[in-house]
Amino acid sequence: MKTTQIKELRYHWHCNSWNIGGRDDDTSYDGTIKAIVGECEPIEGFPRLRIESIDESEITISFIGERQKLTPGSVIQFNNRVDGHEDHDGVLWNGDNYSLRIYWDR
């Protein structure tokens, strides 16, 4: 397996924070991930995001047991839901819904 000289991958991060009182806030930003095998730099909502393998035509990325294959010019997406406070009746009061799109630009 020949490795390629990709330096970084581009990503778009998004978070929707909500609460039972009606708050519904969206935040997003763009960034980059170093294209090296191993655990990626911390990204909020995506602990243990990991690049499993890199070759000239495919990068395998995993997050909490889900593996996706990224190819040149394509995009993959991971999602994560983080629940906040739950009361004694089992009612969830708030939470964050995260999405992370990762791009391999040609």
C-alpha atoms as an extended CHARMM CRD file, in Angstrom:
* protein
*
       106  EXT
         1         1  MET       CA              0.0000000000        0.0000000000        0.0000000000  PROA      1               0.0000000000
         2         2  LYS       CA              1.6180000000        3.2060000000       -1.1700000000  PROA      2               0.0000000000
         3         3  THR       CA              1.0400000000        6.2750000000        0.9850000000  PROA      3               0.0000000000
         4         4  THR       CA              0.3270000000        9.6190000000       -0.5810000000  PROA      4               0.0000000000
         5         5  GLN       CA              1.6320000000       13.0680000000        0.2710000000  PROA      5               0.0000000000
         6         6  ILE       CA             -1.7060000000       14.5480000000        1.3610000000  PROA      6               0.0000000000
         7         7  LYS       CA             -1.0040000000       17.1520000000        4.0240000000  PROA      7               0.0000000000
         8         8  GLU       CA             -4.5100000000       17.8570000000        5.3010000000  PROA      8               0.0000000000
         9         9  LEU       CA             -8.2180000000       17.3100000000        4.8000000000  PROA      9               0.0000000000
        10        10  ARG       CA            -10.7800000000       20.0810000000        4.9220000000  PROA      10              0.0000000000
        11        11  TYR       CA            -13.8450000000       19.8430000000        7.1770000000  PROA      11              0.0000000000
        12        12  HSD       CA            -17.0800000000       21.6560000000        7.9910000000  PROA      12              0.0000000000
        13        13  TRP       CA            -18.2840000000       21.3470000000       11.6040000000  PROA      13              0.0000000000
        14        14  HSD       CA            -21.8350000000       22.1430000000       12.7080000000  PROA      14              0.0000000000
        15        15  CYS       CA            -23.5840000000       22.0570000000       16.0860000000  PROA      15              0.0000000000
        16        16  ASN       CA            -27.2510000000       22.5730000000       16.8850000000  PROA      16              0.0000000000
        17        17  SER       CA            -27.7310000000       23.2520000000       20.6070000000  PROA      17              0.0000000000
        18        18  TRP       CA            -31.2840000000       23.0230000000       21.8830000000  PROA      18              0.0000000000
        19        19  ASN       CA            -33.2280000000       23.0220000000       25.1230000000  PROA      19              0.0000000000
        20        20  ILE       CA            -36.7430000000       22.2400000000       26.2420000000  PROA      20              0.0000000000
        21        21  GLY       CA            -37.4920000000       25.9580000000       26.6480000000  PROA      21              0.0000000000
        22        22  GLY       CA            -37.1820000000       26.5700000000       22.9120000000  PROA      22              0.0000000000
        23        23  ARG       CA            -33.5460000000       27.5210000000       22.4620000000  PROA      23              0.0000000000
        24        24  ASP       CA            -32.3150000000       26.3800000000       19.0480000000  PROA      24              0.0000000000
        25        25  ASP       CA            -28.8430000000       27.7450000000       18.2750000000  PROA      25              0.0000000000
        26        26  ASP       CA            -26.7000000000       26.7950000000       15.2900000000  PROA      26              0.0000000000
        27        27  THR       CA            -22.9280000000       27.2080000000       15.1600000000  PROA      27              0.0000000000
        28        28  SER       CA            -20.5510000000       26.1430000000       12.4070000000  PROA      28              0.0000000000
        29        29  TYR       CA            -16.9850000000       26.6190000000       11.2640000000  PROA      29              0.0000000000
        30        30  ASP       CA            -14.4790000000       25.2570000000        8.7660000000  PROA      30              0.0000000000
        31        31  GLY       CA            -11.1060000000       23.7590000000        9.5770000000  PROA      31              0.0000000000
        32        32  THR       CA             -8.4940000000       21.2230000000        8.5800000000  PROA      32              0.0000000000
        33        33  ILE       CA             -7.3490000000       17.8290000000        9.8450000000  PROA      33              0.0000000000
        34        34  LYS       CA             -3.7540000000       16.6770000000        9.4330000000  PROA      34              0.0000000000
        35        35  ALA       CA             -3.7580000000       13.6600000000        7.1340000000  PROA      35              0.0000000000
        36        36  ILE       CA             -1.7490000000       11.2330000000        9.2500000000  PROA      36              0.0000000000
        37        37  VAL       CA             -2.6850000000        7.7940000000       10.5400000000  PROA      37              0.0000000000
        38        38  GLY       CA             -3.7970000000        7.8990000000       14.1650000000  PROA      38              0.0000000000
        39        39  GLU       CA             -6.1790000000        9.8080000000       16.3880000000  PROA      39              0.0000000000
        40        40  CYS       CA             -7.0620000000       13.2450000000       14.9940000000  PROA      40              0.0000000000
        41        41  GLU       CA             -6.6770000000       16.5300000000       16.8120000000  PROA      41              0.0000000000
        42        42  PRO       CA             -9.6520000000       17.1570000000       19.1470000000  PROA      42              0.0000000000
        43        43  ILE       CA            -12.8370000000       18.3820000000       17.4700000000  PROA      43              0.0000000000
        44        44  GLU       CA            -15.7660000000       19.2110000000       19.7550000000  PROA      44              0.0000000000
        45        45  GLY       CA            -18.4230000000       16.5110000000       19.6170000000  PROA      45              0.0000000000
        46        46  PHE       CA            -16.1100000000       14.0250000000       17.8890000000  PROA      46              0.0000000000
        47        47  PRO       CA            -13.7590000000       12.5050000000       20.4580000000  PROA      47              0.0000000000
        48        48  ARG       CA            -11.6410000000        9.6360000000       19.1810000000  PROA      48              0.0000000000
        49        49  LEU       CA            -12.0350000000       10.5640000000       15.5010000000  PROA      49              0.0000000000
        50        50  ARG       CA             -9.2900000000        8.5250000000       13.8670000000  PROA      50              0.0000000000
        51        51  ILE       CA             -7.6260000000        8.1200000000       10.4910000000  PROA      51              0.0000000000
        52        52  GLU       CA             -7.1980000000        4.3500000000       10.1150000000  PROA      52              0.0000000000
        53        53  SER       CA             -5.3290000000        4.1980000000        6.8040000000  PROA      53              0.0000000000
        54        54  ILE       CA             -4.1800000000        6.3570000000        3.8980000000  PROA      54              0.0000000000
        55        55  ASP       CA             -3.2570000000        5.3800000000        0.3680000000  PROA      55              0.0000000000
        56        56  GLU       CA             -3.2870000000        7.2060000000       -2.9610000000  PROA      56              0.0000000000
        57        57  SER       CA             -6.9510000000        6.4770000000       -3.7010000000  PROA      57              0.0000000000
        58        58  GLU       CA             -8.6320000000        6.0710000000       -0.3110000000  PROA      58              0.0000000000
        59        59  ILE       CA             -8.5410000000        7.2910000000        3.2910000000  PROA      59              0.0000000000
        60        60  THR       CA            -10.3800000000        5.2910000000        5.9440000000  PROA      60              0.0000000000
        61        61  ILE       CA            -11.6880000000        7.3690000000        8.8620000000  PROA      61              0.0000000000
        62        62  SER       CA            -13.4750000000        6.0060000000       11.9310000000  PROA      62              0.0000000000
        63        63  PHE       CA            -15.5700000000        7.4710000000       14.7250000000  PROA      63              0.0000000000
        64        64  ILE       CA            -16.9960000000        5.3370000000       17.5630000000  PROA      64              0.0000000000
        65        65  GLY       CA            -17.0150000000        2.1040000000       15.5760000000  PROA      65              0.0000000000
        66        66  GLU       CA            -18.2730000000        3.6060000000       12.3050000000  PROA      66              0.0000000000
        67        67  ARG       CA            -15.7710000000        3.4560000000        9.4180000000  PROA      67              0.0000000000
        68        68  GLN       CA            -16.1060000000        5.4500000000        6.2340000000  PROA      68              0.0000000000
        69        69  LYS       CA            -13.9300000000        5.5760000000        3.1470000000  PROA      69              0.0000000000
        70        70  LEU       CA            -12.9950000000        8.9430000000        1.6620000000  PROA      70              0.0000000000
        71        71  THR       CA            -11.7900000000        9.1520000000       -1.9480000000  PROA      71              0.0000000000
        72        72  PRO       CA            -10.2710000000       12.0840000000       -3.8940000000  PROA      72              0.0000000000
        73        73  GLY       CA            -12.9000000000       14.7590000000       -4.5860000000  PROA      73              0.0000000000
        74        74  SER       CA            -15.4760000000       13.2190000000       -2.2410000000  PROA      74              0.0000000000
        75        75  VAL       CA            -17.0270000000       14.0260000000        1.1380000000  PROA      75              0.0000000000
        76        76  ILE       CA            -18.0790000000       11.8770000000        4.1100000000  PROA      76              0.0000000000
        77        77  GLN       CA            -20.1790000000       12.8480000000        7.1210000000  PROA      77              0.0000000000
        78        78  PHE       CA            -20.2460000000       11.7480000000       10.7480000000  PROA      78              0.0000000000
        79        79  ASN       CA            -22.9990000000       12.6940000000       13.1980000000  PROA      79              0.0000000000
        80        80  ASN       CA            -23.0550000000       12.6500000000       16.9940000000  PROA      80              0.0000000000
        81        81  ARG       CA            -25.7790000000       13.4620000000       19.4980000000  PROA      81              0.0000000000
        82        82  VAL       CA            -24.7800000000       14.4750000000       23.0250000000  PROA      82              0.0000000000
        83        83  ASP       CA            -27.6430000000       14.5250000000       25.5010000000  PROA      83              0.0000000000
        84        84  GLY       CA            -27.6190000000       17.0580000000       28.3030000000  PROA      84              0.0000000000
        85        85  HSD       CA            -29.6210000000       17.0710000000       31.5340000000  PROA      85              0.0000000000
        86        86  GLU       CA            -32.2810000000       14.4120000000       32.0590000000  PROA      86              0.0000000000
        87        87  ASP       CA            -34.6720000000       14.8600000000       34.9810000000  PROA      87              0.0000000000
        88        88  HSD       CA            -36.0010000000       12.1690000000       37.3190000000  PROA      88              0.0000000000
        89        89  ASP       CA            -38.9810000000       11.5390000000       34.9950000000  PROA      89              0.0000000000
        90        90  GLY       CA            -36.6700000000       10.7720000000       32.0780000000  PROA      90              0.0000000000
        91        91  VAL       CA            -37.3310000000       14.0860000000       30.3010000000  PROA      91              0.0000000000
        92        92  LEU       CA            -34.3290000000       15.3230000000       28.3550000000  PROA      92              0.0000000000
        93        93  TRP       CA            -33.8770000000       19.0610000000       28.9490000000  PROA      93              0.0000000000
        94        94  ASN       CA            -31.1340000000       19.9410000000       26.4790000000  PROA      94              0.0000000000
        95        95  GLY       CA            -28.5750000000       18.5640000000       24.0790000000  PROA      95              0.0000000000
        96        96  ASP       CA            -26.2180000000       19.1070000000       21.1790000000  PROA      96              0.0000000000
        97        97  ASN       CA            -26.4550000000       17.5820000000       17.7160000000  PROA      97              0.0000000000
        98        98  TYR       CA            -23.1170000000       17.6090000000       15.8880000000  PROA      98              0.0000000000
        99        99  SER       CA            -22.2460000000       16.9510000000       12.2600000000  PROA      99              0.0000000000
       100       100  LEU       CA            -18.8210000000       16.8050000000       10.6660000000  PROA      100             0.0000000000
       101       101  ARG       CA            -18.2860000000       16.7590000000        6.8990000000  PROA      101             0.0000000000
       102       102  ILE       CA            -14.7870000000       15.8330000000        5.7770000000  PROA      102             0.0000000000
       103       103  TYR       CA            -13.5700000000       16.6740000000        2.2590000000  PROA      103             0.0000000000
       104       104  TRP       CA            -10.6440000000       15.3490000000        0.2550000000  PROA      104             0.0000000000
       105       105  ASP       CA            -10.0020000000       18.1240000000       -2.2480000000  PROA      105             0.0000000000
       106       106  ARG       CA             -8.3510000000       17.1400000000       -5.5000000000  PROA      106             0.0000000000
